[in-house]
């Protein structure tokens, strides 16, 4: 059986911010657990102009990192294609050299990171737009 006590702090006032629930769950692995509610929500005022500015803003660090990885992938593309064509393009395949493998590895890593940063950036923008729609009430 579970035993849960609810203690509300404060001096006779209804204060949901100080609510704490403690209890012990029954069973062989019983543990004493305490839950505390988060602090009160703070409401901020924001103008329509500020929302518009927020809507058009971008995450510069993420965008710069993405373009750096795209540039790295483009730089590594030609040498990696050359290494692959030398290793497997002829009648007799002899495998990649260590240097060729490094070039291909660099291309793949830069491309994967660039794609990942693009996906993260789109999700951040989508989340930002949802917050703006919620604040505007539309």
C-alpha positions as CSV (number, residue, x, y, z in Angstrom):
1,X,0.0,0.0,0.0
2,X,1.2,3.5,-0.6
3,X,1.2,6.1,2.1
4,X,1.2,9.7,0.9
5,X,1.0,12.8,3.0
6,X,0.4,16.3,1.5
7,X,1.9,19.2,3.5
8,X,1.1,22.7,2.3
9,X,3.4,25.5,3.6
10,X,2.4,29.0,4.4
11,X,0.4,30.8,7.0
12,X,-3.2,29.8,6.3
13,X,-3.1,30.9,2.7
14,X,-3.7,28.7,-0.2
15,X,-0.2,28.6,-1.8
16,X,0.2,25.9,-4.5
17,X,3.9,27.0,-4.9
18,X,4.8,25.4,-1.5
19,X,3.0,22.1,-1.9
20,X,5.1,19.1,-1.1
21,X,4.0,15.5,-1.3
22,X,5.9,12.8,0.6
23,X,5.3,9.1,0.8
24,X,6.6,5.6,0.9
25,X,5.7,3.1,-1.7
26,X,5.2,-0.5,-0.4
27,X,7.1,-3.5,-1.6
28,X,10.6,-4.9,-1.2
29,X,12.2,-1.9,-2.8
30,X,10.3,0.8,-0.9
31,X,11.7,4.3,-1.1
32,X,10.8,7.6,0.5
33,X,10.0,10.0,-2.3
34,X,9.5,13.8,-2.1
35,X,7.9,15.9,-4.8
36,X,7.9,19.7,-4.9
37,X,6.0,21.9,-7.2
38,X,7.9,24.4,-9.3
39,X,8.1,28.1,-8.3
40,X,5.3,30.5,-9.6
41,X,5.2,31.3,-13.2
42,X,6.4,34.8,-14.1
43,X,4.4,36.6,-16.8
44,X,6.3,38.8,-19.2
45,X,4.9,41.5,-21.5
46,X,6.0,41.6,-25.1
47,X,5.0,43.9,-27.9
48,X,3.8,43.0,-31.3
49,X,7.0,44.5,-32.8
50,X,9.1,42.4,-30.5
51,X,7.3,39.3,-31.6
52,X,7.9,40.2,-35.2
53,X,11.6,40.7,-34.5
54,X,11.7,37.4,-32.7
55,X,9.9,35.7,-35.6
56,X,12.6,36.9,-38.1
57,X,15.5,36.1,-35.8
58,X,17.8,33.1,-36.5
59,X,20.2,31.2,-34.3
60,X,23.5,32.5,-35.7
61,X,25.8,30.0,-34.1
62,X,23.8,27.1,-35.5
63,X,23.6,28.5,-38.9
64,X,27.4,29.3,-39.0
65,X,28.2,25.8,-37.8
66,X,26.0,24.3,-40.5
67,X,27.6,26.3,-43.3
68,X,31.1,25.4,-42.0
69,X,30.2,21.7,-42.2
70,X,28.7,22.2,-45.7
71,X,32.0,23.8,-46.7
72,X,34.0,21.0,-45.2
73,X,31.9,18.4,-47.0
74,X,32.3,20.2,-50.3
75,X,36.1,20.5,-49.8
76,X,36.3,16.8,-49.0
77,X,34.0,15.7,-51.8
78,X,36.4,15.8,-54.7
79,X,39.3,14.1,-52.9
80,X,37.0,11.4,-51.5
81,X,35.5,10.7,-54.9
82,X,39.0,10.5,-56.4
83,X,40.1,8.1,-53.7
84,X,37.0,5.9,-54.3
85,X,37.5,5.9,-58.0
86,X,41.2,4.9,-57.7
87,X,40.3,2.2,-55.2
88,X,37.3,0.7,-56.8
89,X,36.9,2.3,-60.3
90,X,39.4,0.1,-62.3
91,X,39.2,-3.4,-63.4
92,X,41.2,-4.5,-60.3
93,X,40.0,-3.2,-56.9
94,X,42.7,-2.8,-54.3
95,X,40.8,-1.1,-51.5
96,X,41.1,2.3,-50.0
97,X,44.4,3.6,-48.6
98,X,44.5,5.0,-45.1
99,X,44.6,8.6,-46.6
100,X,41.7,7.9,-48.9
101,X,39.7,6.4,-46.1
102,X,40.4,9.6,-44.1
103,X,39.1,11.7,-47.0
104,X,35.9,9.7,-47.3
105,X,35.4,9.7,-43.6
106,X,35.8,13.5,-43.4
107,X,33.3,13.9,-46.2
108,X,30.7,11.7,-44.5
109,X,31.1,13.2,-41.1
110,X,30.8,16.8,-42.4
111,X,27.8,15.9,-44.4
112,X,26.0,14.1,-41.6
113,X,26.7,17.0,-39.1
114,X,25.5,19.5,-41.7
115,X,22.2,17.6,-42.2
116,X,21.7,17.2,-38.5
117,X,22.2,20.9,-37.9
118,X,19.7,21.6,-40.7
119,X,17.1,19.4,-39.0
120,X,17.8,20.9,-35.6
121,X,17.5,24.4,-37.0
122,X,14.1,23.6,-38.7
123,X,12.8,22.2,-35.4
124,X,13.9,25.2,-33.5
125,X,12.2,27.5,-36.0
126,X,9.0,25.5,-35.8
127,X,9.0,25.6,-32.0
128,X,9.6,29.4,-32.1
129,X,6.7,29.8,-34.5
130,X,4.4,27.8,-32.2
131,X,5.4,30.0,-29.2
132,X,4.7,33.1,-31.2
133,X,1.3,31.8,-32.4
134,X,0.5,30.9,-28.8
135,X,1.5,34.4,-27.5
136,X,-0.5,36.1,-30.3
137,X,-3.5,33.9,-29.6
138,X,-4.0,32.9,-33.2
